[in-house]
Each structure stands twice: as structure tokens, then as C-alpha cells.
């Protein structure tokens, strides 16, 4: 009609409809995931979480996006479909948390004495909980010597303070007690030809 090919016009309208439909499908997926996040509440504003590969504090839970501030102060906006479709780790949900540290000992060190010393000293750090008690056990063996797992427990708000203080305490306590520094050593055997 009027010199316009109706099939071309119909094809343009159909293509536009498909494009709009595809755009809306992503938007509706984010909306549906946002609705599930509101109903199921796996996290709330203020929680420290890891979602979709991003770790930080939740600052906003919207219907389409979740906003997280990372520890290095970067605001990250994540589509709710990605948040809901991935694993959510909520570090704030439980009342306390375990701090996982490692301590390399020299092969010449008395590991039992080192373990007892670290249990005693780490327990004196401010904000380390008296219960559960500090775990210090042999985690692994290397060519240098045994590796200890040092695991104090603390409230979520004190995690990084306890982490850094415990590392400092490990270094100072073992040094002051005279434990040998863990250093790689290699034996060289020289034989003389007769």
C-alpha cells in the first residue's frame, strides 16, 4: 500500500520486537532474582559477603542490582540474576569467625613446645574469643620443616585486627623464645677421587 512493501515493514517490526524482547528478558531475570533475594534474605545491607566473585560490604539491595563496597573502597554493582545464580558467602551471618593462619617452623624446632607457646600467646591477643579455644596443629610438612595451622576465633568486626595481631604475635613469640628461623638448607656432599 502507498508504495511501501508490507513484508519489509513487517520484518522491521518483528526484528524490533525480538530485540526489545531480548532486552526485557535480561531485565526481567534481574527483577525476578531481586524479588527472590528480598523474600529469601540470604544477606542484608551491612553484611560482609562474597557474591559473584566480589567480596565486600553490601550497601544496597535493589530489585535489579546489588551494590557492594569492596575493602579497597571500590563500589561494585552486580546484576541480581548473577548474584542469585552464584554462591553467596555471608561472613557476617554467624556471631564469630575463625582466622586461618600458617606458621612455618624449622625442622630443628621442638614443634610441641612451639604449639603450646602459640596457644598460650595467641589467646592473650585482644578480641580473641576464649571459646572456642585457639587451635594450633601441624598442617603440613615441607623441606624446611613442619607448617602449623594457627586458628584463633573472634567476632566478625575484629577479624582483620586479630589476623594482623596474631601474625605479629607468632613472629615475636617464637623469636623471643629462641626458636630457630625456618630457612631452606641443602646438604652438599663432596667426594674426592682416590
Short mmCIF file of the C-alpha atoms (twelve columns), coordinates in Angstrom:
data_MODEL
# 
_entry.id   MODEL 
# 
loop_
_atom_site.group_PDB 
_atom_site.id 
_atom_site.type_symbol 
_atom_site.label_atom_id 
_atom_site.label_alt_id 
_atom_site.label_comp_id 
_atom_site.label_asym_id 
_atom_site.label_seq_id 
_atom_site.Cartn_x 
_atom_site.Cartn_y 
_atom_site.Cartn_z 
_atom_site.pdbx_PDB_model_num 
ATOM 1   C CA . UNK A 1   0.000  0.000   0.000  1 
ATOM 2   C CA . UNK A 2   1.092  3.562   -0.754 1 
ATOM 3   C CA . UNK A 3   4.216  2.185   -2.476 1 
ATOM 4   C CA . UNK A 4   5.637  0.560   0.685  1 
ATOM 5   C CA . UNK A 5   6.405  -3.119  0.747  1 
ATOM 6   C CA . UNK A 6   4.407  -4.501  3.675  1 
ATOM 7   C CA . UNK A 7   6.643  -7.550  4.049  1 
ATOM 8   C CA . UNK A 8   9.702  -5.336  4.618  1 
ATOM 9   C CA . UNK A 9   7.791  -3.205  7.109  1 
ATOM 10  C CA . UNK A 10  6.517  -6.315  8.917  1 
ATOM 11  C CA . UNK A 11  10.056 -7.738  9.068  1 
ATOM 12  C CA . UNK A 12  11.370 -4.483  10.616 1 
ATOM 13  C CA . UNK A 13  8.621  -4.503  13.239 1 
ATOM 14  C CA . UNK A 14  9.297  -8.192  14.011 1 
ATOM 15  C CA . UNK A 15  13.055 -7.559  14.354 1 
ATOM 16  C CA . UNK A 16  12.402 -4.609  16.673 1 
ATOM 17  C CA . UNK A 17  10.043 -6.782  18.717 1 
ATOM 18  C CA . UNK A 18  12.650 -9.530  19.064 1 
ATOM 19  C CA . UNK A 19  15.327 -7.003  20.108 1 
ATOM 20  C CA . UNK A 20  13.033 -5.439  22.713 1 
ATOM 21  C CA . UNK A 21  12.013 -8.902  23.949 1 
ATOM 22  C CA . UNK A 22  15.626 -9.981  24.393 1 
ATOM 23  C CA . UNK A 23  16.447 -6.777  26.266 1 
ATOM 24  C CA . UNK A 24  13.434 -7.238  28.531 1 
ATOM 25  C CA . UNK A 25  14.267 -10.889 29.207 1 
ATOM 26  C CA . UNK A 26  17.566 -9.910  30.876 1 
ATOM 27  C CA . UNK A 27  15.875 -7.125  32.808 1 
ATOM 28  C CA . UNK A 28  13.064 -9.422  33.924 1 
ATOM 29  C CA . UNK A 29  15.603 -12.060 35.015 1 
ATOM 30  C CA . UNK A 30  17.321 -9.448  37.233 1 
ATOM 31  C CA . UNK A 31  13.916 -8.383  38.597 1 
ATOM 32  C CA . UNK A 32  12.874 -11.981 39.387 1 
ATOM 33  C CA . UNK A 33  16.208 -12.671 41.105 1 
ATOM 34  C CA . UNK A 34  15.841 -9.418  43.077 1 
ATOM 35  C CA . UNK A 35  12.390 -10.497 44.237 1 
ATOM 36  C CA . UNK A 36  13.820 -13.832 45.434 1 
ATOM 37  C CA . UNK A 37  16.638 -12.020 47.258 1 
ATOM 38  C CA . UNK A 38  14.078 -9.833  49.046 1 
ATOM 39  C CA . UNK A 39  11.929 -12.829 50.024 1 
ATOM 40  C CA . UNK A 40  14.691 -15.302 50.976 1 
ATOM 41  C CA . UNK A 41  17.048 -12.712 52.560 1 
ATOM 42  C CA . UNK A 42  20.393 -14.522 52.297 1 
ATOM 43  C CA . UNK A 43  22.049 -11.172 53.119 1 
ATOM 44  C CA . UNK A 44  21.152 -7.673  54.248 1 
ATOM 45  C CA . UNK A 45  22.625 -4.191  53.978 1 
ATOM 46  C CA . UNK A 46  25.769 -4.031  56.124 1 
ATOM 47  C CA . UNK A 47  26.701 -7.719  55.739 1 
ATOM 48  C CA . UNK A 48  30.228 -8.631  54.627 1 
ATOM 49  C CA . UNK A 49  29.775 -11.108 51.764 1 
ATOM 50  C CA . UNK A 50  31.293 -12.715 48.691 1 
ATOM 51  C CA . UNK A 51  28.865 -12.868 45.764 1 
ATOM 52  C CA . UNK A 52  29.584 -13.376 42.063 1 
ATOM 53  C CA . UNK A 53  33.320 -13.282 42.796 1 
ATOM 54  C CA . UNK A 54  33.147 -9.913  44.614 1 
ATOM 55  C CA . UNK A 55  33.944 -9.579  48.339 1 
ATOM 56  C CA . UNK A 56  32.788 -6.576  50.340 1 
ATOM 57  C CA . UNK A 57  30.067 -4.897  52.378 1 
ATOM 58  C CA . UNK A 58  26.531 -4.785  50.982 1 
ATOM 59  C CA . UNK A 59  25.412 -1.150  50.716 1 
ATOM 60  C CA . UNK A 60  22.223 -1.606  48.697 1 
ATOM 61  C CA . UNK A 61  19.876 -4.444  47.752 1 
ATOM 62  C CA . UNK A 62  17.689 -3.295  44.871 1 
ATOM 63  C CA . UNK A 63  15.185 -5.130  42.709 1 
ATOM 64  C CA . UNK A 64  17.570 -5.180  39.735 1 
ATOM 65  C CA . UNK A 65  21.068 -4.803  41.243 1 
ATOM 66  C CA . UNK A 66  23.083 -5.318  44.425 1 
ATOM 67  C CA . UNK A 67  25.750 -2.756  45.345 1 
ATOM 68  C CA . UNK A 68  28.855 -3.852  47.261 1 
ATOM 69  C CA . UNK A 69  31.746 -1.735  48.557 1 
ATOM 70  C CA . UNK A 70  34.973 -3.751  48.464 1 
ATOM 71  C CA . UNK A 71  37.629 -3.486  51.227 1 
ATOM 72  C CA . UNK A 72  39.755 -1.311  48.918 1 
ATOM 73  C CA . UNK A 73  36.798 1.124   48.664 1 
ATOM 74  C CA . UNK A 74  35.540 0.270   45.168 1 
ATOM 75  C CA . UNK A 75  31.782 0.362   44.621 1 
ATOM 76  C CA . UNK A 76  30.706 -2.677  42.589 1 
ATOM 77  C CA . UNK A 77  27.239 -3.016  41.065 1 
ATOM 78  C CA . UNK A 78  26.163 -6.590  40.315 1 
ATOM 79  C CA . UNK A 79  23.022 -7.679  38.466 1 
ATOM 80  C CA . UNK A 80  20.760 -9.674  40.770 1 
ATOM 81  C CA . UNK A 81  20.492 -12.540 38.287 1 
ATOM 82  C CA . UNK A 82  24.249 -13.079 38.683 1 
ATOM 83  C CA . UNK A 83  24.026 -12.699 42.488 1 
ATOM 84  C CA . UNK A 84  21.177 -15.191 42.848 1 
ATOM 85  C CA . UNK A 85  22.648 -17.639 40.326 1 
ATOM 86  C CA . UNK A 86  26.005 -17.915 42.130 1 
ATOM 87  C CA . UNK A 87  27.215 -18.954 45.587 1 
ATOM 88  C CA . UNK A 88  26.645 -16.392 48.351 1 
ATOM 89  C CA . UNK A 89  29.103 -16.445 51.277 1 
ATOM 90  C CA . UNK A 90  27.853 -14.344 54.186 1 
ATOM 91  C CA . UNK A 91  30.715 -13.799 56.641 1 
ATOM 92  C CA . UNK A 92  28.543 -11.691 58.973 1 
ATOM 93  C CA . UNK A 93  25.702 -14.179 59.466 1 
ATOM 94  C CA . UNK A 94  27.336 -16.117 62.325 1 
ATOM 95  C CA . UNK A 95  28.363 -14.458 65.593 1 
ATOM 96  C CA . UNK A 96  32.060 -15.306 65.312 1 
ATOM 97  C CA . UNK A 97  34.586 -16.442 62.761 1 
ATOM 98  C CA . UNK A 98  37.818 -18.454 62.604 1 
ATOM 99  C CA . UNK A 99  41.029 -16.729 61.494 1 
ATOM 100 C CA . UNK A 100 43.193 -19.144 59.463 1 
ATOM 101 C CA . UNK A 101 46.948 -18.578 59.697 1 
ATOM 102 C CA . UNK A 102 50.021 -20.658 58.880 1 
ATOM 103 C CA . UNK A 103 53.330 -20.789 60.730 1 
ATOM 104 C CA . UNK A 104 56.410 -22.371 59.164 1 
ATOM 105 C CA . UNK A 105 58.756 -23.965 61.714 1 
ATOM 106 C CA . UNK A 106 62.331 -25.048 61.264 1 
ATOM 107 C CA . UNK A 107 62.882 -28.788 61.093 1 
ATOM 108 C CA . UNK A 108 65.190 -28.373 64.114 1 
ATOM 109 C CA . UNK A 109 62.453 -26.727 66.230 1 
ATOM 110 C CA . UNK A 110 60.579 -28.512 69.019 1 
ATOM 111 C CA . UNK A 111 57.120 -28.456 67.438 1 
ATOM 112 C CA . UNK A 112 55.304 -29.455 70.657 1 
ATOM 113 C CA . UNK A 113 56.847 -26.534 72.563 1 
ATOM 114 C CA . UNK A 114 56.086 -24.153 69.686 1 
ATOM 115 C CA . UNK A 115 52.456 -25.287 69.557 1 
ATOM 116 C CA . UNK A 116 51.993 -24.862 73.334 1 
ATOM 117 C CA . UNK A 117 53.654 -21.424 73.261 1 
ATOM 118 C CA . UNK A 118 51.476 -20.207 70.377 1 
ATOM 119 C CA . UNK A 119 48.258 -21.464 72.008 1 
ATOM 120 C CA . UNK A 120 49.141 -19.507 75.151 1 
ATOM 121 C CA . UNK A 121 50.316 -16.298 73.429 1 
ATOM 122 C CA . UNK A 122 47.595 -16.078 70.741 1 
ATOM 123 C CA . UNK A 123 44.901 -16.439 73.435 1 
ATOM 124 C CA . UNK A 124 46.161 -13.194 75.053 1 
ATOM 125 C CA . UNK A 125 45.550 -11.072 71.938 1 
ATOM 126 C CA . UNK A 126 42.699 -8.569  72.432 1 
ATOM 127 C CA . UNK A 127 39.403 -9.709  70.841 1 
ATOM 128 C CA . UNK A 128 40.407 -13.391 70.549 1 
ATOM 129 C CA . UNK A 129 37.498 -15.375 71.984 1 
ATOM 130 C CA . UNK A 130 38.171 -17.666 74.966 1 
ATOM 131 C CA . UNK A 131 35.763 -20.246 73.462 1 
ATOM 132 C CA . UNK A 132 36.271 -21.966 71.136 1 
ATOM 133 C CA . UNK A 133 39.912 -22.215 72.151 1 
ATOM 134 C CA . UNK A 134 42.779 -21.350 69.815 1 
ATOM 135 C CA . UNK A 135 43.637 -24.302 67.536 1 
ATOM 136 C CA . UNK A 136 47.327 -24.927 66.825 1 
ATOM 137 C CA . UNK A 137 48.093 -28.159 64.985 1 
ATOM 138 C CA . UNK A 138 50.511 -29.481 62.375 1 
ATOM 139 C CA . UNK A 139 49.001 -28.731 58.985 1 
ATOM 140 C CA . UNK A 140 51.702 -29.832 56.554 1 
ATOM 141 C CA . UNK A 141 55.343 -30.780 56.136 1 
ATOM 142 C CA . UNK A 142 57.822 -29.064 53.842 1 
ATOM 143 C CA . UNK A 143 61.532 -29.497 53.225 1 
ATOM 144 C CA . UNK A 144 62.099 -26.644 55.693 1 
ATOM 145 C CA . UNK A 145 60.078 -28.249 58.490 1 
ATOM 146 C CA . UNK A 146 56.509 -28.601 59.775 1 
ATOM 147 C CA . UNK A 147 53.857 -25.996 58.958 1 
ATOM 148 C CA . UNK A 148 51.460 -25.192 61.792 1 
ATOM 149 C CA . UNK A 149 47.826 -24.185 61.395 1 
ATOM 150 C CA . UNK A 150 47.131 -21.372 63.876 1 
ATOM 151 C CA . UNK A 151 43.396 -20.695 64.239 1 
ATOM 152 C CA . UNK A 152 42.049 -18.184 66.747 1 
ATOM 153 C CA . UNK A 153 38.361 -17.239 66.809 1 
ATOM 154 C CA . UNK A 154 36.966 -13.704 67.001 1 
ATOM 155 C CA . UNK A 155 33.846 -11.621 66.387 1 
ATOM 156 C CA . UNK A 156 33.354 -10.605 62.761 1 
ATOM 157 C CA . UNK A 157 34.089 -6.934  63.443 1 
ATOM 158 C CA . UNK A 158 37.556 -7.797  64.792 1 
ATOM 159 C CA . UNK A 159 38.654 -10.219 62.060 1 
ATOM 160 C CA . UNK A 160 41.419 -8.139  60.450 1 
ATOM 161 C CA . UNK A 161 42.725 -6.800  63.765 1 
ATOM 162 C CA . UNK A 162 43.069 -10.365 65.100 1 
ATOM 163 C CA . UNK A 163 44.551 -11.547 61.783 1 
ATOM 164 C CA . UNK A 164 47.370 -8.992  61.826 1 
ATOM 165 C CA . UNK A 165 47.951 -9.127  65.606 1 
ATOM 166 C CA . UNK A 166 48.174 -12.937 65.525 1 
ATOM 167 C CA . UNK A 167 50.755 -12.850 62.722 1 
ATOM 168 C CA . UNK A 168 52.793 -10.336 64.708 1 
ATOM 169 C CA . UNK A 169 52.466 -12.448 67.866 1 
ATOM 170 C CA . UNK A 170 53.641 -15.597 66.046 1 
ATOM 171 C CA . UNK A 171 56.788 -13.811 64.882 1 
ATOM 172 C CA . UNK A 172 57.537 -12.176 68.245 1 
ATOM 173 C CA . UNK A 173 56.736 -15.182 70.466 1 
ATOM 174 C CA . UNK A 174 58.842 -17.662 68.506 1 
ATOM 175 C CA . UNK A 175 61.719 -15.176 68.148 1 
ATOM 176 C CA . UNK A 176 61.794 -14.289 71.853 1 
ATOM 177 C CA . UNK A 177 61.635 -17.966 72.847 1 
ATOM 178 C CA . UNK A 178 64.727 -18.680 70.739 1 
ATOM 179 C CA . UNK A 179 63.173 -20.915 68.102 1 
ATOM 180 C CA . UNK A 180 65.424 -21.225 65.040 1 
ATOM 181 C CA . UNK A 181 64.318 -19.317 61.947 1 
ATOM 182 C CA . UNK A 182 62.923 -21.595 59.241 1 
ATOM 183 C CA . UNK A 183 65.394 -21.438 56.366 1 
ATOM 184 C CA . UNK A 184 65.785 -23.782 53.442 1 
ATOM 185 C CA . UNK A 185 69.000 -25.767 53.666 1 
ATOM 186 C CA . UNK A 186 70.670 -28.060 51.220 1 
ATOM 187 C CA . UNK A 187 73.344 -30.606 52.045 1 
ATOM 188 C CA . UNK A 188 76.234 -30.831 49.625 1 
ATOM 189 C CA . UNK A 189 78.366 -33.980 49.732 1 
ATOM 190 C CA . UNK A 190 81.777 -33.727 48.116 1 
ATOM 191 C CA . UNK A 191 83.658 -36.914 47.378 1 
ATOM 192 C CA . UNK A 192 87.298 -36.920 46.367 1 
ATOM 193 C CA . UNK A 193 88.554 -39.226 43.711 1 
ATOM 194 C CA . UNK A 194 91.150 -41.678 45.035 1 
# 
